[in-house]
Each structure stands twice: as C-alpha cells, then as structure tokens.
Amino acid sequence: MVNDTVDFNTMKELLKLTDGNLASHMSALEKLDFVLVNKQFIGKKPNTYFEATKLGKAAFKIHLDALEKLLKQS
C-alpha cells in the first residue's frame, strides 16, 4: 500500500516468492476485486504491474485494524 502500483518482479523480490506462487496469489486477489492486474509490453518484454482497488484498500484497512485490536488485547 506504500506505492500506487508495483511491478511483478519487484513484488516477487520483496516477498521472496516464485513466479507461480505470486501469480496464483495475485490471481486470487484479482478475483476478489482487491487488485487490478495490468499487463503491457515494454519493447518486446512483457510487463505486469498491480494496483490496489478501492475495495482492496478497504479490506487491507480492516485487516490492519483487526491486527491492532488483537495486539492491544495482549
């Protein structure tokens, strides 16, 4: 949520995931309308980048709020 968009390779490196693992997770998030997956070509190379949707941002905020509440109970 720090960046408006992030490309596939950057996300893969940050999360230390394989191509297939990241692709399957992002596909699941796309089906829930939490992320928008944009595919384009830069020259002859494919480039995929992700962007959180309004619904995805709201779900993430709910998740963070739940974690904060859990931590405060400890």
PDB file with SEQRES, HELIX, SHEET and CRYST1 records, atoms N, CA, C and O in Angstrom:
SEQRES   1 A   74  MET VAL ASN ASP THR VAL ASP PHE ASN THR MET LYS GLU          
SEQRES   2 A   74  LEU LEU LYS LEU THR ASP GLY ASN LEU ALA SER HIS MET          
SEQRES   3 A   74  SER ALA LEU GLU LYS LEU ASP PHE VAL LEU VAL ASN LYS          
SEQRES   4 A   74  GLN PHE ILE GLY LYS LYS PRO ASN THR TYR PHE GLU ALA          
SEQRES   5 A   74  THR LYS LEU GLY LYS ALA ALA PHE LYS ILE HIS LEU ASP          
SEQRES   6 A   74  ALA LEU GLU LYS LEU LEU LYS GLN SER                          
HELIX    1 AA1 PHE A    8  LEU A   15  1                                   8    
HELIX    2 AA2 ASP A   19  LYS A   31  1                                  13    
HELIX    3 AA3 LYS A   54  GLN A   73  1                                  20    
SHEET    1 AA1 3 THR A   5  ASP A   7  0                                        
SHEET    2 AA1 3 LYS A  45  ALA A  52 -1                                        
SHEET    3 AA1 3 VAL A  35  ILE A  42 -1                                        
CRYST1    1.000    1.000    1.000  90.00  90.00  90.00 P 1           1          
ATOM      1  N   MET A   1       0.801  -1.198   0.000  1.00  0.00           N  
ATOM      2  CA  MET A   1       0.000   0.000   0.000  1.00  0.00           C  
ATOM      3  C   MET A   1       0.847   1.267   0.000  1.00  0.00           C  
ATOM      4  O   MET A   1       0.317   2.376  -0.055  1.00  0.00           O  
ATOM      5  N   VAL A   2       2.147   1.099   0.061  1.00  0.00           N  
ATOM      6  CA  VAL A   2       3.042   2.252   0.059  1.00  0.00           C  
ATOM      7  C   VAL A   2       3.066   2.912  -1.315  1.00  0.00           C  
ATOM      8  O   VAL A   2       3.103   4.138  -1.419  1.00  0.00           O  
ATOM      9  N   ASN A   3       3.044   2.101  -2.365  1.00  0.00           N  
ATOM     10  CA  ASN A   3       3.110   2.611  -3.731  1.00  0.00           C  
ATOM     11  C   ASN A   3       1.751   2.469  -4.407  1.00  0.00           C  
ATOM     12  O   ASN A   3       0.967   1.587  -4.059  1.00  0.00           O  
ATOM     13  N   ASP A   4       1.477   3.339  -5.372  1.00  0.00           N  
ATOM     14  CA  ASP A   4       0.228   3.229  -6.129  1.00  0.00           C  
ATOM     15  C   ASP A   4       0.209   1.956  -6.967  1.00  0.00           C  
ATOM     16  O   ASP A   4      -0.813   1.276  -7.060  1.00  0.00           O  
ATOM     17  N   THR A   5       1.352   1.641  -7.576  1.00  0.00           N  
ATOM     18  CA  THR A   5       1.483   0.421  -8.361  1.00  0.00           C  
ATOM     19  C   THR A   5       2.823  -0.229  -8.047  1.00  0.00           C  
ATOM     20  O   THR A   5       3.753   0.422  -7.570  1.00  0.00           O  
ATOM     21  N   VAL A   6       2.901  -1.520  -8.323  1.00  0.00           N  
ATOM     22  CA  VAL A   6       4.179  -2.239  -8.176  1.00  0.00           C  
ATOM     23  C   VAL A   6       4.242  -3.287  -9.284  1.00  0.00           C  
ATOM     24  O   VAL A   6       3.244  -3.936  -9.596  1.00  0.00           O  
ATOM     25  N   ASP A   7       5.426  -3.444  -9.872  1.00  0.00           N  
ATOM     26  CA  ASP A   7       5.552  -4.397 -10.964  1.00  0.00           C  
ATOM     27  C   ASP A   7       5.813  -5.805 -10.415  1.00  0.00           C  
ATOM     28  O   ASP A   7       6.221  -5.978  -9.266  1.00  0.00           O  
ATOM     29  N   PHE A   8       5.570  -6.786 -11.255  1.00  0.00           N  
ATOM     30  CA  PHE A   8       5.647  -8.198 -10.882  1.00  0.00           C  
ATOM     31  C   PHE A   8       7.003  -8.550 -10.270  1.00  0.00           C  
ATOM     32  O   PHE A   8       7.061  -9.148  -9.195  1.00  0.00           O  
ATOM     33  N   ASN A   9       8.084  -8.184 -10.943  1.00  0.00           N  
ATOM     34  CA  ASN A   9       9.409  -8.570 -10.461  1.00  0.00           C  
ATOM     35  C   ASN A   9       9.756  -7.924  -9.121  1.00  0.00           C  
ATOM     36  O   ASN A   9      10.368  -8.566  -8.268  1.00  0.00           O  
ATOM     37  N   THR A  10       9.377  -6.677  -8.930  1.00  0.00           N  
ATOM     38  CA  THR A  10       9.629  -6.008  -7.653  1.00  0.00           C  
ATOM     39  C   THR A  10       8.862  -6.703  -6.537  1.00  0.00           C  
ATOM     40  O   THR A  10       9.410  -6.959  -5.465  1.00  0.00           O  
ATOM     41  N   MET A  11       7.597  -7.006  -6.790  1.00  0.00           N  
ATOM     42  CA  MET A  11       6.768  -7.694  -5.794  1.00  0.00           C  
ATOM     43  C   MET A  11       7.360  -9.070  -5.474  1.00  0.00           C  
ATOM     44  O   MET A  11       7.420  -9.472  -4.312  1.00  0.00           O  
ATOM     45  N   LYS A  12       7.787  -9.771  -6.496  1.00  0.00           N  
ATOM     46  CA  LYS A  12       8.367 -11.103  -6.320  1.00  0.00           C  
ATOM     47  C   LYS A  12       9.621 -11.044  -5.449  1.00  0.00           C  
ATOM     48  O   LYS A  12       9.798 -11.871  -4.555  1.00  0.00           O  
ATOM     49  N   GLU A  13      10.478 -10.078  -5.708  1.00  0.00           N  
ATOM     50  CA  GLU A  13      11.714  -9.936  -4.932  1.00  0.00           C  
ATOM     51  C   GLU A  13      11.432  -9.510  -3.495  1.00  0.00           C  
ATOM     52  O   GLU A  13      12.043 -10.039  -2.566  1.00  0.00           O  
ATOM     53  N   LEU A  14      10.525  -8.572  -3.300  1.00  0.00           N  
ATOM     54  CA  LEU A  14      10.204  -8.098  -1.952  1.00  0.00           C  
ATOM     55  C   LEU A  14       9.625  -9.205  -1.079  1.00  0.00           C  
ATOM     56  O   LEU A  14       9.954  -9.319   0.102  1.00  0.00           O  
ATOM     57  N   LEU A  15       8.756 -10.022  -1.678  1.00  0.00           N  
ATOM     58  CA  LEU A  15       8.085 -11.078  -0.921  1.00  0.00           C  
ATOM     59  C   LEU A  15       8.811 -12.416  -0.961  1.00  0.00           C  
ATOM     60  O   LEU A  15       8.423 -13.369  -0.285  1.00  0.00           O  
ATOM     61  N   LYS A  16       9.880 -12.473  -1.769  1.00  0.00           N  
ATOM     62  CA  LYS A  16      10.673 -13.700  -1.921  1.00  0.00           C  
ATOM     63  C   LYS A  16       9.792 -14.890  -2.331  1.00  0.00           C  
ATOM     64  O   LYS A  16       9.811 -15.946  -1.700  1.00  0.00           O  
ATOM     65  N   LEU A  17       9.020 -14.683  -3.409  1.00  0.00           N  
ATOM     66  CA  LEU A  17       8.127 -15.700  -3.931  1.00  0.00           C  
ATOM     67  C   LEU A  17       8.585 -16.171  -5.302  1.00  0.00           C  
ATOM     68  O   LEU A  17       9.347 -15.486  -5.985  1.00  0.00           O  
ATOM     69  N   THR A  18       8.116 -17.340  -5.695  1.00  0.00           N  
ATOM     70  CA  THR A  18       8.372 -17.810  -7.056  1.00  0.00           C  
ATOM     71  C   THR A  18       7.375 -17.138  -7.989  1.00  0.00           C  
ATOM     72  O   THR A  18       6.375 -16.578  -7.540  1.00  0.00           O  
ATOM     73  N   ASP A  19       7.648 -17.194  -9.275  1.00  0.00           N  
ATOM     74  CA  ASP A  19       6.733 -16.614 -10.269  1.00  0.00           C  
ATOM     75  C   ASP A  19       5.334 -17.209 -10.124  1.00  0.00           C  
ATOM     76  O   ASP A  19       4.342 -16.483 -10.067  1.00  0.00           O  
ATOM     77  N   GLY A  20       5.269 -18.535 -10.064  1.00  0.00           N  
ATOM     78  CA  GLY A  20       3.983 -19.220  -9.989  1.00  0.00           C  
ATOM     79  C   GLY A  20       3.216 -18.903  -8.720  1.00  0.00           C  
ATOM     80  O   GLY A  20       1.999 -18.719  -8.746  1.00  0.00           O  
ATOM     81  N   ASN A  21       3.944 -18.840  -7.600  1.00  0.00           N  
ATOM     82  CA  ASN A  21       3.300 -18.558  -6.324  1.00  0.00           C  
ATOM     83  C   ASN A  21       2.707 -17.161  -6.324  1.00  0.00           C  
ATOM     84  O   ASN A  21       1.558 -16.977  -5.922  1.00  0.00           O  
ATOM     85  N   LEU A  22       3.469 -16.180  -6.767  1.00  0.00           N  
ATOM     86  CA  LEU A  22       2.972 -14.809  -6.819  1.00  0.00           C  
ATOM     87  C   LEU A  22       1.796 -14.702  -7.784  1.00  0.00           C  
ATOM     88  O   LEU A  22       0.795 -14.053  -7.481  1.00  0.00           O  
ATOM     89  N   ALA A  23       1.918 -15.335  -8.934  1.00  0.00           N  
ATOM     90  CA  ALA A  23       0.841 -15.276  -9.933  1.00  0.00           C  
ATOM     91  C   ALA A  23      -0.456 -15.856  -9.383  1.00  0.00           C  
ATOM     92  O   ALA A  23      -1.529 -15.301  -9.620  1.00  0.00           O  
ATOM     93  N   SER A  24      -0.372 -16.966  -8.651  1.00  0.00           N  
ATOM     94  CA  SER A  24      -1.601 -17.574  -8.127  1.00  0.00           C  
ATOM     95  C   SER A  24      -2.214 -16.721  -7.021  1.00  0.00           C  
ATOM     96  O   SER A  24      -3.437 -16.600  -6.948  1.00  0.00           O  
ATOM     97  N   HIS A  25      -1.395 -16.131  -6.166  1.00  0.00           N  
ATOM     98  CA  HIS A  25      -1.916 -15.254  -5.114  1.00  0.00           C  
ATOM     99  C   HIS A  25      -2.562 -14.006  -5.707  1.00  0.00           C  
ATOM    100  O   HIS A  25      -3.640 -13.594  -5.278  1.00  0.00           O  
ATOM    101  N   MET A  26      -1.901 -13.411  -6.690  1.00  0.00           N  
ATOM    102  CA  MET A  26      -2.441 -12.194  -7.287  1.00  0.00           C  
ATOM    103  C   MET A  26      -3.711 -12.498  -8.090  1.00  0.00           C  
ATOM    104  O   MET A  26      -4.616 -11.667  -8.160  1.00  0.00           O  
ATOM    105  N   SER A  27      -3.773 -13.672  -8.685  1.00  0.00           N  
ATOM    106  CA  SER A  27      -4.981 -14.077  -9.402  1.00  0.00           C  
ATOM    107  C   SER A  27      -6.158 -14.192  -8.435  1.00  0.00           C  
ATOM    108  O   SER A  27      -7.269 -13.767  -8.752  1.00  0.00           O  
ATOM    109  N   ALA A  28      -5.915 -14.764  -7.259  1.00  0.00           N  
ATOM    110  CA  ALA A  28      -6.968 -14.882  -6.242  1.00  0.00           C  
ATOM    111  C   ALA A  28      -7.423 -13.500  -5.776  1.00  0.00           C  
ATOM    112  O   ALA A  28      -8.620 -13.265  -5.608  1.00  0.00           O  
ATOM    113  N   LEU A  29      -6.475 -12.585  -5.568  1.00  0.00           N  
ATOM    114  CA  LEU A  29      -6.824 -11.227  -5.149  1.00  0.00           C  
ATOM    115  C   LEU A  29      -7.567 -10.479  -6.255  1.00  0.00           C  
ATOM    116  O   LEU A  29      -8.446  -9.663  -5.976  1.00  0.00           O  
ATOM    117  N   GLU A  30      -7.214 -10.756  -7.498  1.00  0.00           N  
ATOM    118  CA  GLU A  30      -7.900 -10.126  -8.626  1.00  0.00           C  
ATOM    119  C   GLU A  30      -9.354 -10.612  -8.702  1.00  0.00           C  
ATOM    120  O   GLU A  30     -10.259  -9.824  -8.977  1.00  0.00           O  
ATOM    121  N   LYS A  31      -9.574 -11.897  -8.459  1.00  0.00           N  
ATOM    122  CA  LYS A  31     -10.937 -12.443  -8.486  1.00  0.00           C  
ATOM    123  C   LYS A  31     -11.807 -11.809  -7.406  1.00  0.00           C  
ATOM    124  O   LYS A  31     -13.016 -11.666  -7.592  1.00  0.00           O  
ATOM    125  N   LEU A  32     -11.208 -11.428  -6.283  1.00  0.00           N  
ATOM    126  CA  LEU A  32     -11.946 -10.768  -5.206  1.00  0.00           C  
ATOM    127  C   LEU A  32     -12.104  -9.270  -5.450  1.00  0.00           C  
ATOM    128  O   LEU A  32     -12.731  -8.569  -4.656  1.00  0.00           O  
ATOM    129  N   ASP A  33     -11.533  -8.783  -6.551  1.00  0.00           N  
ATOM    130  CA  ASP A  33     -11.535  -7.360  -6.904  1.00  0.00           C  
ATOM    131  C   ASP A  33     -10.748  -6.527  -5.892  1.00  0.00           C  
ATOM    132  O   ASP A  33     -11.073  -5.365  -5.650  1.00  0.00           O  
ATOM    133  N   PHE A  34      -9.703  -7.134  -5.298  1.00  0.00           N  
ATOM    134  CA  PHE A  34      -8.823  -6.425  -4.374  1.00  0.00           C  
ATOM    135  C   PHE A  34      -7.665  -5.764  -5.111  1.00  0.00           C  
ATOM    136  O   PHE A  34      -7.135  -4.752  -4.653  1.00  0.00           O  
ATOM    137  N   VAL A  35      -7.266  -6.333  -6.257  1.00  0.00           N  
ATOM    138  CA  VAL A  35      -6.182  -5.743  -7.052  1.00  0.00           C  
ATOM    139  C   VAL A  35      -6.578  -5.696  -8.517  1.00  0.00           C  
ATOM    140  O   VAL A  35      -7.381  -6.495  -8.999  1.00  0.00           O  
ATOM    141  N   LEU A  36      -5.994  -4.746  -9.198  1.00  0.00           N  
ATOM    142  CA  LEU A  36      -6.135  -4.613 -10.640  1.00  0.00           C  
ATOM    143  C   LEU A  36      -4.812  -5.066 -11.237  1.00  0.00           C  
ATOM    144  O   LEU A  36      -3.755  -4.550 -10.874  1.00  0.00           O  
ATOM    145  N   VAL A  37      -4.866  -6.025 -12.148  1.00  0.00           N  
ATOM    146  CA  VAL A  37      -3.659  -6.542 -12.792  1.00  0.00           C  
ATOM    147  C   VAL A  37      -3.574  -5.929 -14.179  1.00  0.00           C  
ATOM    148  O   VAL A  37      -4.471  -6.112 -15.002  1.00  0.00           O  
ATOM    149  N   ASN A  38      -2.497  -5.204 -14.434  1.00  0.00           N  
ATOM    150  CA  ASN A  38      -2.282  -4.539 -15.719  1.00  0.00           C  
ATOM    151  C   ASN A  38      -1.118  -5.204 -16.434  1.00  0.00           C  
ATOM    152  O   ASN A  38      -0.027  -5.331 -15.878  1.00  0.00           O  
ATOM    153  N   LYS A  39      -1.355  -5.624 -17.663  1.00  0.00           N  
ATOM    154  CA  LYS A  39      -0.303  -6.266 -18.462  1.00  0.00           C  
ATOM    155  C   LYS A  39      -0.077  -5.432 -19.714  1.00  0.00           C  
ATOM    156  O   LYS A  39      -1.018  -5.000 -20.380  1.00  0.00           O  
ATOM    157  N   GLN A  40       1.202  -5.222 -20.011  1.00  0.00           N  
ATOM    158  CA  GLN A  40       1.575  -4.463 -21.204  1.00  0.00           C  
ATOM    159  C   GLN A  40       2.929  -4.952 -21.672  1.00  0.00           C  
ATOM    160  O   GLN A  40       3.571  -5.758 -20.998  1.00  0.00           O  
ATOM    161  N   PHE A  41       3.359  -4.477 -22.801  1.00  0.00           N  
ATOM    162  CA  PHE A  41       4.698  -4.782 -23.301  1.00  0.00           C  
ATOM    163  C   PHE A  41       5.519  -3.510 -23.287  1.00  0.00           C  
ATOM    164  O   PHE A  41       5.051  -2.444 -23.685  1.00  0.00           O  
ATOM    165  N   ILE A  42       6.740  -3.637 -22.825  1.00  0.00           N  
ATOM    166  CA  ILE A  42       7.715  -2.556 -22.911  1.00  0.00           C  
ATOM    167  C   ILE A  42       8.761  -3.057 -23.894  1.00  0.00           C  
ATOM    168  O   ILE A  42       9.568  -3.930 -23.577  1.00  0.00           O  
ATOM    169  N   GLY A  43       8.733  -2.493 -25.082  1.00  0.00           N  
ATOM    170  CA  GLY A  43       9.534  -3.054 -26.161  1.00  0.00           C  
ATOM    171  C   GLY A  43       8.925  -4.404 -26.499  1.00  0.00           C  
ATOM    172  O   GLY A  43       7.746  -4.493 -26.843  1.00  0.00           O  
ATOM    173  N   LYS A  44       9.732  -5.456 -26.401  1.00  0.00           N  
ATOM    174  CA  LYS A  44       9.225  -6.805 -26.651  1.00  0.00           C  
ATOM    175  C   LYS A  44       9.084  -7.606 -25.367  1.00  0.00           C  
ATOM    176  O   LYS A  44       8.777  -8.798 -25.402  1.00  0.00           O  
ATOM    177  N   LYS A  45       9.310  -6.947 -24.226  1.00  0.00           N  
ATOM    178  CA  LYS A  45       9.230  -7.649 -22.946  1.00  0.00           C  
ATOM    179  C   LYS A  45       7.877  -7.414 -22.282  1.00  0.00           C  
ATOM    180  O   LYS A  45       7.397  -6.283 -22.212  1.00  0.00           O  
ATOM    181  N   PRO A  46       7.264  -8.501 -21.794  1.00  0.00           N  
ATOM    182  CA  PRO A  46       6.010  -8.319 -21.070  1.00  0.00           C  
ATOM    183  C   PRO A  46       6.259  -7.643 -19.727  1.00  0.00           C  
ATOM    184  O   PRO A  46       7.280  -7.879 -19.080  1.00  0.00           O  
ATOM    185  N   ASN A  47       5.329  -6.812 -19.321  1.00  0.00           N  
ATOM    186  CA  ASN A  47       5.426  -6.127 -18.032  1.00  0.00           C  
ATOM    187  C   ASN A  47       4.062  -6.193 -17.356  1.00  0.00           C  
ATOM    188  O   ASN A  47       3.055  -5.754 -17.910  1.00  0.00           O  
ATOM    189  N   THR A  48       4.052  -6.750 -16.149  1.00  0.00           N  
ATOM    190  CA  THR A  48       2.822  -6.856 -15.371  1.00  0.00           C  
ATOM    191  C   THR A  48       2.988  -6.027 -14.118  1.00  0.00           C  
ATOM    192  O   THR A  48       4.013  -6.107 -13.441  1.00  0.00           O  
ATOM    193  N   TYR A  49       1.981  -5.232 -13.809  1.00  0.00           N  
ATOM    194  CA  TYR A  49       2.028  -4.490 -12.553  1.00  0.00           C  
ATOM    195  C   TYR A  49       0.661  -4.524 -11.898  1.00  0.00           C  
ATOM    196  O   TYR A  49      -0.364  -4.738 -12.546  1.00  0.00           O  
ATOM    197  N   PHE A  50       0.681  -4.307 -10.592  1.00  0.00           N  
ATOM    198  CA  PHE A  50      -0.516  -4.439  -9.778  1.00  0.00           C  
ATOM    199  C   PHE A  50      -0.868  -3.113  -9.130  1.00  0.00           C  
ATOM    200  O   PHE A  50      -0.002  -2.291  -8.828  1.00  0.00           O  
ATOM    201  N   GLU A  51      -2.168  -2.928  -8.925  1.00  0.00           N  
ATOM    202  CA  GLU A  51      -2.668  -1.725  -8.276  1.00  0.00           C  
ATOM    203  C   GLU A  51      -3.825  -2.142  -7.358  1.00  0.00           C  
ATOM    204  O   GLU A  51      -4.716  -2.879  -7.780  1.00  0.00           O  
ATOM    205  N   ALA A  52      -3.811  -1.676  -6.122  1.00  0.00           N  
ATOM    206  CA  ALA A  52      -4.897  -1.985  -5.196  1.00  0.00           C  
ATOM    207  C   ALA A  52      -6.149  -1.216  -5.603  1.00  0.00           C  
ATOM    208  O   ALA A  52      -6.081  -0.033  -5.938  1.00  0.00           O  
ATOM    209  N   THR A  53      -7.290  -1.894  -5.570  1.00  0.00           N  
ATOM    210  CA  THR A  53      -8.569  -1.241  -5.855  1.00  0.00           C  
ATOM    211  C   THR A  53      -9.094  -0.583  -4.575  1.00  0.00           C  
ATOM    212  O   THR A  53      -8.536  -0.780  -3.496  1.00  0.00           O  
ATOM    213  N   LYS A  54     -10.160   0.193  -4.704  1.00  0.00           N  
ATOM    214  CA  LYS A  54     -10.780   0.788  -3.509  1.00  0.00           C  
ATOM    215  C   LYS A  54     -11.215  -0.306  -2.545  1.00  0.00           C  
ATOM    216  O   LYS A  54     -11.024  -0.185  -1.335  1.00  0.00           O  
ATOM    217  N   LEU A  55     -11.799  -1.373  -3.079  1.00  0.00           N  
ATOM    218  CA  LEU A  55     -12.232  -2.493  -2.246  1.00  0.00           C  
ATOM    219  C   LEU A  55     -11.032  -3.157  -1.567  1.00  0.00           C  
ATOM    220  O   LEU A  55     -11.102  -3.515  -0.391  1.00  0.00           O  
ATOM    221  N   GLY A  56      -9.945  -3.320  -2.300  1.00  0.00           N  
ATOM    222  CA  GLY A  56      -8.737  -3.910  -1.737  1.00  0.00           C  
ATOM    223  C   GLY A  56      -8.143  -3.061  -0.629  1.00  0.00           C  
ATOM    224  O   GLY A  56      -7.707  -3.581   0.398  1.00  0.00           O  
ATOM    225  N   LYS A  57      -8.126  -1.751  -0.840  1.00  0.00           N  
ATOM    226  CA  LYS A  57      -7.614  -0.836   0.195  1.00  0.00           C  
ATOM    227  C   LYS A  57      -8.480  -0.884   1.444  1.00  0.00           C  
ATOM    228  O   LYS A  57      -7.964  -0.859   2.561  1.00  0.00           O  
ATOM    229  N   ALA A  58      -9.792  -0.955   1.261  1.00  0.00           N  
ATOM    230  CA  ALA A  58     -10.703  -1.027   2.407  1.00  0.00           C  
ATOM    231  C   ALA A  58     -10.500  -2.337   3.166  1.00  0.00           C  
ATOM    232  O   ALA A  58     -10.475  -2.344   4.396  1.00  0.00           O  
ATOM    233  N   ALA A  59     -10.355  -3.442   2.437  1.00  0.00           N  
ATOM    234  CA  ALA A  59     -10.133  -4.745   3.073  1.00  0.00           C  
ATOM    235  C   ALA A  59      -8.811  -4.749   3.834  1.00  0.00           C  
ATOM    236  O   ALA A  59      -8.721  -5.320   4.921  1.00  0.00           O  
ATOM    237  N   PHE A  60      -7.800  -4.124   3.275  1.00  0.00           N  
ATOM    238  CA  PHE A  60      -6.493  -4.056   3.934  1.00  0.00           C  
ATOM    239  C   PHE A  60      -6.589  -3.243   5.224  1.00  0.00           C  
ATOM    240  O   PHE A  60      -5.989  -3.611   6.234  1.00  0.00           O  
ATOM    241  N   LYS A  61      -7.336  -2.146   5.197  1.00  0.00           N  
ATOM    242  CA  LYS A  61      -7.521  -1.334   6.395  1.00  0.00           C  
ATOM    243  C   LYS A  61      -8.248  -2.125   7.477  1.00  0.00           C  
ATOM    244  O   LYS A  61      -7.875  -2.060   8.649  1.00  0.00           O  
ATOM    245  N   ILE A  62      -9.272  -2.865   7.097  1.00  0.00           N  
ATOM    246  CA  ILE A  62      -9.992  -3.713   8.057  1.00  0.00           C  
ATOM    247  C   ILE A  62      -9.036  -4.738   8.676  1.00  0.00           C  
ATOM    248  O   ILE A  62      -9.074  -4.987   9.881  1.00  0.00           O  
ATOM    249  N   HIS A  63      -8.195  -5.317   7.850  1.00  0.00           N  
ATOM    250  CA  HIS A  63      -7.209  -6.298   8.318  1.00  0.00           C  
ATOM    251  C   HIS A  63      -6.235  -5.660   9.317  1.00  0.00           C  
ATOM    252  O   HIS A  63      -5.962  -6.230  10.373  1.00  0.00           O  
ATOM    253  N   LEU A  64      -5.719  -4.483   8.978  1.00  0.00           N  
ATOM    254  CA  LEU A  64      -4.791  -3.799   9.889  1.00  0.00           C  
ATOM    255  C   LEU A  64      -5.476  -3.419  11.197  1.00  0.00           C  
ATOM    256  O   LEU A  64      -4.879  -3.540  12.267  1.00  0.00           O  
ATOM    257  N   ASP A  65      -6.717  -2.962  11.121  1.00  0.00           N  
ATOM    258  CA  ASP A  65      -7.461  -2.613  12.331  1.00  0.00           C  
ATOM    259  C   ASP A  65      -7.649  -3.832  13.227  1.00  0.00           C  
ATOM    260  O   ASP A  65      -7.529  -3.730  14.448  1.00  0.00           O  
ATOM    261  N   ALA A  66      -7.940  -4.971  12.636  1.00  0.00           N  
ATOM    262  CA  ALA A  66      -8.114  -6.212  13.402  1.00  0.00           C  
ATOM    263  C   ALA A  66      -6.809  -6.621  14.068  1.00  0.00           C  
ATOM    264  O   ALA A  66      -6.814  -7.072  15.213  1.00  0.00           O  
ATOM    265  N   LEU A  67      -5.680  -6.468  13.358  1.00  0.00           N  
ATOM    266  CA  LEU A  67      -4.373  -6.786  13.948  1.00  0.00           C  
ATOM    267  C   LEU A  67      -4.051  -5.862  15.109  1.00  0.00           C  
ATOM    268  O   LEU A  67      -3.548  -6.307  16.141  1.00  0.00           O  
ATOM    269  N   GLU A  68      -4.341  -4.569  14.943  1.00  0.00           N  
ATOM    270  CA  GLU A  68      -4.102  -3.611  16.035  1.00  0.00           C  
ATOM    271  C   GLU A  68      -4.945  -3.949  17.259  1.00  0.00           C  
ATOM    272  O   GLU A  68      -4.467  -3.875  18.391  1.00  0.00           O  
ATOM    273  N   LYS A  69      -6.190  -4.316  17.026  1.00  0.00           N  
ATOM    274  CA  LYS A  69      -7.081  -4.679  18.130  1.00  0.00           C  
ATOM    275  C   LYS A  69      -6.541  -5.935  18.845  1.00  0.00           C  
ATOM    276  O   LYS A  69      -6.560  -6.011  20.074  1.00  0.00           O  
ATOM    277  N   LEU A  70      -6.079  -6.882  18.089  1.00  0.00           N  
ATOM    278  CA  LEU A  70      -5.515  -8.106  18.646  1.00  0.00           C  
ATOM    279  C   LEU A  70      -4.292  -7.795  19.490  1.00  0.00           C  
ATOM    280  O   LEU A  70      -4.128  -8.349  20.578  1.00  0.00           O  
ATOM    281  N   LEU A  71      -3.436  -6.918  19.000  1.00  0.00           N  
ATOM    282  CA  LEU A  71      -2.218  -6.564  19.734  1.00  0.00           C  
ATOM    283  C   LEU A  71      -2.536  -5.812  21.026  1.00  0.00           C  
ATOM    284  O   LEU A  71      -1.847  -5.986  22.031  1.00  0.00           O  
ATOM    285  N   LYS A  72      -3.568  -4.984  21.003  1.00  0.00           N  
ATOM    286  CA  LYS A  72      -3.946  -4.228  22.193  1.00  0.00           C  
ATOM    287  C   LYS A  72      -4.511  -5.137  23.275  1.00  0.00           C  
ATOM    288  O   LYS A  72      -4.433  -4.813  24.460  1.00  0.00           O  
ATOM    289  N   GLN A  73      -5.078  -6.267  22.880  1.00  0.00           N  
ATOM    290  CA  GLN A  73      -5.641  -7.208  23.853  1.00  0.00           C  
ATOM    291  C   GLN A  73      -4.562  -7.987  24.582  1.00  0.00           C  
ATOM    292  O   GLN A  73      -4.818  -8.542  25.650  1.00  0.00           O  
ATOM    293  N   SER A  74      -3.380  -8.039  24.035  1.00  0.00           N  
ATOM    294  CA  SER A  74      -2.293  -8.814  24.633  1.00  0.00           C  
ATOM    295  C   SER A  74      -1.739  -8.178  25.875  1.00  0.00           C  
ATOM    296  O   SER A  74      -0.817  -8.719  26.487  1.00  0.00           O  
TER     297      SER A  74                                                      
END                                                                             
